[in-house]
Amino acid sequence: MALVVTQFFLAGAGAFGATSFDAHKTVGSLLVVVVLLGLLVAALARRHVAHAAIFFGVTVLQLVLGTVGADEPWVGAFHGLNAIAVMGAGGTYAQKVWGRGAVREPRPA
């Protein structure tokens, strides 16, 4: 999730001319690798595989939209919208992994 937040920052920095989009592209590629590793770990642990797969899917879609969007501006517009889906899928997956929001039975005394 830290990489996802970094992506938002780097996109803003590139959009306002503070830097080029090169760092945004590099971190985006790194993010896909990290999310793939998360999917592999989820599959090996047999826990939260569906959430990990959705997170991986929207992250790969994000990479595709960014790549195609460089030549097709209307496709690129969906890159920004899909970023919200990446954030949501990543946040939901993180909550599942960390056990937040789950109702837990009290331990017997």
Secondary structure, DSSP 8 states (H G I E B T S, - for coil): -HHHHHHHHHHHHHHTTSS-SHHHHHHHHHHHHHHHHHHHHHHHHTSSHHHHHHHHHHHHHHHHHHHHHTT-HHHHHHHHHHHHHHHHHHHHHHHHHHTTT--------
